[in-house]
C-alpha cells in the first residue's frame, strides 16, 4: 500500500476540514478496493506531464485533461501560496 499526503491549498483552519481534492501518492493504487486518499472511486487513469506541459504551466497556461471521455480537468500552477 502506498502512502499518501492529501493536499488542499484552499483548506481553512476550522473544526470541519474540507475533503482533500489533490493528493501526492507514491504509486497508483486500486481505486475500487482502496479507501486512500479519497475513498473508493469508479475508475482511474494515469496522466503523464511532459517538460513541455510543465513549461507551459510555468508560463501561465493551463493544461486541459480529458478524463475518460466524460469530464475535463484543468491543471494550473499555483505561483505562490495564497494565489488562486
Secondary structure, 3 states (H helix, E strand, C coil): CCCEEEECCCCCCCCCCCCCCEEEECCCCCCCCCCCCCCCCCCCCCCCCCHHHHHHHHCCCCEEEEECCCEEEEECCCCCCCCC
